[in-house]
């Protein structure tokens, strides 16, 4: 994605009230951005719209196997007869 497109998307996300995060190059720690640096230093600072937690439905099989699906209906449809558990709803836990 171009730097300009990223800058526009980040600014629009802030305007909508979404959470925007930044990190310094070489640092893996994302921090909440309280404002947006319009001077935009892409060589030093990376901005992103905070990703939504992952969510899926999992079928659990004997012998430790499992298969994740993007919807409950898909999990139920594609579950095989040997499933121990069907359509277990899982959501990522984030440390906010």
C-alpha positions in Angstrom: 0.0 0.0 0.0 1.4 3.4 -0.8 2.4 5.8 2.0 -0.2 8.3 0.9 -3.0 5.8 0.8 -2.0 4.5 4.3 -1.9 8.1 5.6 -5.4 8.8 4.3 -6.9 5.5 5.7 -5.3 6.2 9.1 -6.6 9.8 9.2 -10.1 8.6 8.2 -10.1 5.9 10.8 -9.2 8.4 13.5 -12.1 10.6 12.3 -14.5 7.7 12.6 -13.3 7.1 16.2 -11.5 3.8 15.4 -8.3 2.9 17.3 -5.1 3.7 15.5 -1.8 2.3 16.6 1.8 3.2 15.9 5.2 1.7 16.5 8.8 2.8 15.8 10.7 0.9 13.2 12.6 -1.9 14.8 10.2 -2.0 17.8 7.4 -4.6 17.8 5.3 -2.8 20.5 2.2 -1.2 19.1 0.9 1.8 21.1 -2.4 3.6 20.9 -2.1 6.8 18.8 -3.9 9.7 20.5 -3.4 11.9 17.5 -2.0 11.7 14.1 1.5 13.1 13.1 0.7 14.9 9.9 4.3 15.2 9.0 4.3 11.4 8.6 7.7 9.9 9.1 7.3 6.5 7.3 11.1 5.9 7.7 10.7 6.1 11.6 7.0 5.5 12.5 4.5 2.9 11.3 0.8 3.5 11.7 -2.0 1.0 11.4 -5.7 0.7 12.2 -5.9 -1.7 15.2 -7.0 -5.1 13.9 -10.2 -6.6 15.1 -9.7 -9.7 17.3 -9.7 -12.9 15.2 -12.9 -15.0 15.5 -13.6 -18.5 14.2 -15.5 -21.7 14.8 -13.5 -24.8 15.4 -14.3 -28.5 15.0 -12.3 -30.7 17.3 -11.4 -34.2 16.3 -9.9 -37.2 18.1 -6.1 -37.5 18.1 -5.7 -33.8 18.7 -6.8 -32.6 15.3 -8.9 -29.5 14.7 -10.2 -27.4 11.8 -11.1 -23.7 12.0 -13.9 -22.1 9.9 -14.9 -18.5 9.4 -18.5 -19.0 10.2 -20.6 -21.3 12.5 -22.6 -22.5 9.6 -19.5 -23.6 7.7 -18.1 -25.4 10.8 -21.4 -27.3 11.2 -21.6 -28.1 7.4 -18.1 -29.4 7.1 -17.9 -31.3 10.4 -17.2 -35.0 9.9 -18.8 -37.8 11.9 -15.8 -38.3 14.1 -15.9 -34.7 15.5 -15.7 -34.7 19.3 -16.9 -31.1 19.4 -18.6 -29.1 16.6 -18.5 -25.3 16.0 -16.7 -24.3 19.2 -16.7 -20.5 19.1 -13.3 -19.0 19.6 -12.3 -15.3 19.8 -8.8 -13.9 20.2 -8.0 -12.4 23.5 -5.9 -9.2 23.3 -3.9 -7.5 26.0 -5.4 -4.0 25.8 
